[in-house]
Amino acid sequence: MDSETFSENWKNLGNLDPGSLVHSRHQLHQAVQLVAAVGRNYHLPEKDDPFGNLEWLPDINGLAGWEVDTSLGKIKCALNFDSFNLQFLVDETPEQSIPLDGKLDQTILQEMQNSLDSLGLNGSKLDLNKPYKIPEYKIGQSEGYAINPKEFKEFAKYFGNANAVLKALAANLEGASDVKCWPHHFDIATLITLTDTGDPETSSSIGVGLSPGDESYQEPYFYITPWPYPDLKITRLPKLSVGHWHTEGFVAAILTGTTLLQGGSSDNQINAVSKFLEEGLDQARKLTAS
């Protein structure tokens, strides 16, 4: 992959140990459910929750949900990672802000409903129900959110970098979807469809994205996932010069934050990601074709 297509937007990582970000990741994961709720509640429900997904907005260093048409303009809800505020944007301009620090979700929900009323929507329509389960965090439920500016800004770098990388990748690959963050697993990704049978289970594809961490890796990591998974009883996975193969529960090429940061400088980080994507995608295509 040509690193020049995203290098100018890359922000150097490494101010914090990737493995130390777990609690802040939990907070952000819980908080983005608030953002997703706006798009989900003010559009007609559809299979696979398409209006619940999010996009990265570099101008506010945060994730925004789907826009909703009102008499005042097009409204979006976003989570600003730097300030840890919910923001309501009208025609892309921030108009109202709700600080999350110290609050529970039910308090925030009431403030969101009031804001939506003032912006021309029926605030009572907003609820926090979702068509999936996430881990049962105490944050936002029995414990108030607690802002951690340094860690949230480090996550903003991971998401901002991934957004730039994935958009550059998707722009040059046939069959690549828009780059979206899915609030269920909280990863930002593009899906490259290789063959489409009309059924995701029998179609072939490659998922490329960044996870901020999960039960498999308690730190951010880039991944490349071939689908269908290769049969590991008969297939020997090729060696990767950058990253490694994960085979427990799912099959994917993985580049962890810890490995990425071993390069040190921005140039070395960019080169590592570029090499990982180029090599991993090539191997994933071969695995899906075998």
PATORVEX-640812 format. One line per field, with one value per residue (C-alpha): residue number from 1; x, y, z; residue in three letters. Coordinates in steps of 0.02 Angstrom, whole numbers, plus 32768, in hexadecimal, padded with zeros to 4 digits. Layout:
<tordrens>
i	[NUM  ...] .
x	[X  ...] .
y	[Y  ...] .
z	[Z  ...] .
aa	[ALA  ...] .
</tordrens>
This chain:
<tordrens>
i	[1  2  3  4  5  6  7  8  9  10  11  12  13  14  15  16  17  18  19  20  21  22  23  24  25  26  27  28  29  30  31  32  33  34  35  36  37  38  39  40  41  42  43  44  45  46  47  48  49  50  51  52  53  54  55  56  57  58  59  60  61  62  63  64  65  66  67  68  69  70  71  72  73  74  75  76  77  78  79  80  81  82  83  84  85  86  87  88  89  90  91  92  93  94  95  96  97  98  99  100  101  102  103  104  105  106  107  108  109  110  111  112  113  114  115  116  117  118  119  120  121  122  123  124  125  126  127  128  129  130  131  132  133  134  135  136  137  138  139  140  141  142  143  144  145  146  147  148  149  150  151  152  153  154  155  156  157  158  159  160  161  162  163  164  165  166  167  168  169  170  171  172  173  174  175  176  177  178  179  180  181  182  183  184  185  186  187  188  189  190  191  192  193  194  195  196  197  198  199  200  201  202  203  204  205  206  207  208  209  210  211  212  213  214  215  216  217  218  219  220  221  222  223  224  225  226  227  228  229  230  231  232  233  234  235  236  237  238  239  240  241  242  243  244  245  246  247  248  249  250  251  252  253  254  255  256  257  258  259  260  261  262  263  264  265  266  267  268  269  270  271  272  273  274  275  276  277  278  279  280  281  282  283  284  285  286  287  288  289  290] .
x	[8000  8040  805D  8060  7FA2  7F8E  8036  800F  7F7D  7FDC  7FF4  8083  804A  80A2  807F  8031  8046  7FC0  7F98  7F70  7ED9  7E58  7DEE  7DE6  7DB7  7D25  7CEC  7CF4  7C9D  7C0D  7C05  7BF9  7B58  7B0B  7B41  7B03  7A59  7A30  7A45  79F0  7957  7935  793F  78CF  7919  796C  79C3  7A77  7A60  7AA8  7A78  7AD5  7B81  7BF7  7C7A  7D1A  7D19  7DCC  7D8F  7D4B  7DBB  7D25  7CA2  7BFD  7B5B  7AE3  7A9A  79E2  797F  7926  78DD  797F  79F0  7A49  7A70  7AF6  7B28  7BE3  7C5A  7CF0  7D81  7DE8  7D64  7CFD  7C60  7BCB  7BB1  7B1C  7B51  7ADA  7B15  7BC0  7BCF  7BD0  7B39  7B20  7B92  7B72  7C06  7C08  7C83  7C38  7B8E  7B26  7AD4  7A23  7A54  7AA9  7A11  79A2  7A1A  7A21  7963  795C  79DD  7980  78DF  7935  797A  78CF  78C1  7852  78CE  785D  7878  792D  7956  79F3  79B4  7A28  7A1A  7AB8  7B10  7BB4  7C15  7BBC  7C25  7C00  7C2E  7B94  7B26  7B59  7BF8  7C05  7C79  7D25  7D83  7E38  7E78  7F21  7EDA  7E44  7EB8  7F25  7E89  7E61  7F0A  7EE8  7E3C  7E75  7F09  7E9F  7E1C  7E9F  7EF0  7E4C  7E04  7EA2  7E97  7DDD  7DEE  7E61  7E0F  7D78  7CF0  7D27  7C9C  7C98  7D04  7C94  7CA2  7C2B  7BF6  7BD8  7C90  7CCE  7D40  7D59  7D64  7D42  7D02  7D4A  7CCD  7D23  7C8E  7BDA  7B5D  7AD9  7AFB  7B88  7BA7  7BD1  7C1C  7CD8  7D21  7DAF  7D91  7E17  7E0F  7E4A  7E05  7E27  7E39  7DC9  7DCB  7E4F  7EC8  7EC0  7F0B  7EE7  7F11  7EFF  7EB3  7E99  7E16  7DF8  7D4A  7D25  7DAB  7E2B  7E22  7EB9  7EBB  7EF1  7F32  7FD9  7FD5  8065  80E0  80C8  815F  80F7  8077  8038  7FA5  7F1D  7EC3  7E61  7DA8  7DC9  7E51  7EA4  7F49  7F6B  7FDA  7FD0  7FF2  8087  80D6  80AD  80FE  81A2  81C9  81CD  81C0  8128  8183  81A7  80F5  80B2  8127  80F4  8039  8056  80BB  803D  7FAB  8004  8042  7FA8  7F2E  7F91  7F93  7EDA  7EA9  7F0A  7EB9  7E09  7E2F  7E75] .
y	[8000  80AE  8104  81B0  81A9  81B2  81E5  829F  827A  8201  8236  81E6  8164  8132  81B4  8128  806C  801C  7F9E  8026  8069  7FE6  804F  80E1  806B  802C  80DF  810D  806B  8091  8148  8125  80C6  8170  81B3  811A  8129  81CC  8185  80E4  8138  81BC  814B  80B8  8017  7FA3  7EFA  7EFF  7FA9  8015  80BA  808C  8095  8128  8189  81DE  829C  82E0  8393  8368  82D2  8265  81EB  8228  81CC  81D9  8282  82A5  8324  83AD  8458  84A3  843C  8395  8360  82E7  82AD  8294  8264  82D8  826F  8307  835A  82BD  831E  82EB  836B  838E  83CD  842D  842A  83F1  8483  845B  84B0  845B  83FA  8383  835B  82A4  82AD  8270  8244  81A7  8177  819B  824E  8264  821B  82A1  832A  82E1  82DD  8394  83C3  8365  83BE  8465  842D  8405  834B  82ED  82C8  8249  81D6  81BC  8121  80BD  8012  7FBA  7F1A  7ECC  7EB6  7F03  7ED7  7F0C  7FA1  7FFA  809B  8101  8086  8087  80F0  8199  81B3  81F3  8256  8225  82A5  8255  81A8  81E7  824F  81B6  8157  81EA  81CF  8116  8137  81CC  816C  80D4  8140  818E  80E6  808C  8117  8118  805B  8057  80DE  806E  7FC5  7F88  7F45  7FA3  7FEA  8094  80A3  8097  807B  7FF7  801C  7F65  7F34  7FE9  7FC6  8036  7FD5  7FBB  7F18  7EE4  7E74  7DFA  7D90  7DB9  7D2A  7D93  7D38  7D78  7CC8  7C84  7D22  7D3D  7DDC  7E2A  7E99  7F1B  7F89  7FC2  7F82  7FEE  7F4A  7EBB  7E16  7DD2  7E65  7EE4  7F6B  7FBA  7F51  7F52  7EB6  7E64  7DDB  7D66  7D1C  7C8F  7C60  7BE5  7B33  7B2F  7A70  7A75  7B26  7B65  7C1F  7C7D  7CDB  7D96  7E09  7E88  7E4D  7D9B  7D27  7D13  7C6B  7C58  7C79  7CD5  7CDE  7D84  7DD8  7E46  7EDD  7F0E  7FBA  7F75  7F32  7FD0  8040  7FE1  8047  80E7  8173  81A0  816C  80C0  80AC  80DD  8063  7FD6  7FF2  8000  7F5F  7F04  7F36  7F10  7E65  7E36  7E61  7DFE  7D66  7D7A  7D7B  7CDB  7C89  7CB4  7C71  7BCC] .
z	[8000  7FD3  807B  802A  801D  80DA  8122  812C  81A0  8211  82C6  8326  83A4  8443  84C7  852E  853F  84CF  8558  85D6  8579  85AA  8621  85A8  851C  8585  85A3  84EB  84B8  852E  84FA  843F  8460  8488  83DF  8380  83D3  8378  82C8  82FB  8349  82C3  822B  8201  8247  81CC  81D4  8211  8265  81D7  822A  82C9  827B  828E  822D  8265  8255  8256  8272  831E  8346  8364  8327  82DF  82BA  8228  8200  821B  81B5  8218  81F4  8237  81C7  81CA  827C  82B5  8362  8380  840C  8417  845A  848E  84FC  851E  84F5  848C  8404  8397  82EC  827D  81C8  8209  8283  833F  838F  8437  84AB  853C  85B0  85E5  8675  8719  86CF  86BA  8615  8652  867F  85D8  857E  85CB  8595  84E6  84DC  8510  848D  8405  8435  841F  8376  832E  8354  83CC  8457  84AC  8418  844B  84B1  84D2  8499  8420  83B7  8400  84A5  84DD  857B  8619  864B  86EF  8696  866D  86CC  8784  8771  871F  868B  86BC  8638  8617  8598  8573  8553  84EF  8481  8463  842B  83B9  8366  834C  8301  829B  8254  822E  81D9  8167  8140  811D  80B2  8048  8039  800F  7F8B  7F26  7F3B  7ED9  7F4A  7FE5  8052  80A4  813F  81D7  8292  82D3  8386  83AF  83AD  83A2  830E  8277  81D4  811D  80D1  8029  7FCF  7F5A  7F24  7F50  7F55  7FAB  804E  80BF  80FD  8051  8003  800C  8055  80B5  814C  8170  8208  82B1  8355  83EF  8450  8487  84E4  846C  8479  8505  8496  83EC  8353  8296  8249  819F  81A2  810D  80FB  80F6  8173  812C  816B  81DD  81D9  8124  810D  814B  816A  8119  8186  8195  819D  81FF  827E  8298  8278  82FA  82F3  8395  8377  82D5  8250  822E  8210  82A8  82C5  837C  83C1  8421  8381  8321  83A3  839C  8301  8366  82E7  827F  81E0  8228  8265  81B9  8163  81DA  81BA  80FF  80F9  8167  80F7  8054  808C  80F1  8067  7FE9  805A  8087  7FCF  7FB3  804A  8012  7F64  7FA1] .
aa	[MET  ASP  SER  GLU  THR  PHE  SER  GLU  ASN  TRP  LYS  ASN  LEU  GLY  ASN  LEU  ASP  PRO  GLY  SER  LEU  VAL  HIS  SER  ARG  HIS  GLN  LEU  HIS  GLN  ALA  VAL  GLN  LEU  VAL  ALA  ALA  VAL  GLY  ARG  ASN  TYR  HIS  LEU  PRO  GLU  LYS  ASP  ASP  PRO  PHE  GLY  ASN  LEU  GLU  TRP  LEU  PRO  ASP  ILE  ASN  GLY  LEU  ALA  GLY  TRP  GLU  VAL  ASP  THR  SER  LEU  GLY  LYS  ILE  LYS  CYS  ALA  LEU  ASN  PHE  ASP  SER  PHE  ASN  LEU  GLN  PHE  LEU  VAL  ASP  GLU  THR  PRO  GLU  GLN  SER  ILE  PRO  LEU  ASP  GLY  LYS  LEU  ASP  GLN  THR  ILE  LEU  GLN  GLU  MET  GLN  ASN  SER  LEU  ASP  SER  LEU  GLY  LEU  ASN  GLY  SER  LYS  LEU  ASP  LEU  ASN  LYS  PRO  TYR  LYS  ILE  PRO  GLU  TYR  LYS  ILE  GLY  GLN  SER  GLU  GLY  TYR  ALA  ILE  ASN  PRO  LYS  GLU  PHE  LYS  GLU  PHE  ALA  LYS  TYR  PHE  GLY  ASN  ALA  ASN  ALA  VAL  LEU  LYS  ALA  LEU  ALA  ALA  ASN  LEU  GLU  GLY  ALA  SER  ASP  VAL  LYS  CYS  TRP  PRO  HIS  HIS  PHE  ASP  ILE  ALA  THR  LEU  ILE  THR  LEU  THR  ASP  THR  GLY  ASP  PRO  GLU  THR  SER  SER  SER  ILE  GLY  VAL  GLY  LEU  SER  PRO  GLY  ASP  GLU  SER  TYR  GLN  GLU  PRO  TYR  PHE  TYR  ILE  THR  PRO  TRP  PRO  TYR  PRO  ASP  LEU  LYS  ILE  THR  ARG  LEU  PRO  LYS  LEU  SER  VAL  GLY  HIS  TRP  HIS  THR  GLU  GLY  PHE  VAL  ALA  ALA  ILE  LEU  THR  GLY  THR  THR  LEU  LEU  GLN  GLY  GLY  SER  SER  ASP  ASN  GLN  ILE  ASN  ALA  VAL  SER  LYS  PHE  LEU  GLU  GLU  GLY  LEU  ASP  GLN  ALA  ARG  LYS  LEU  THR  ALA  SER] .
</tordrens>
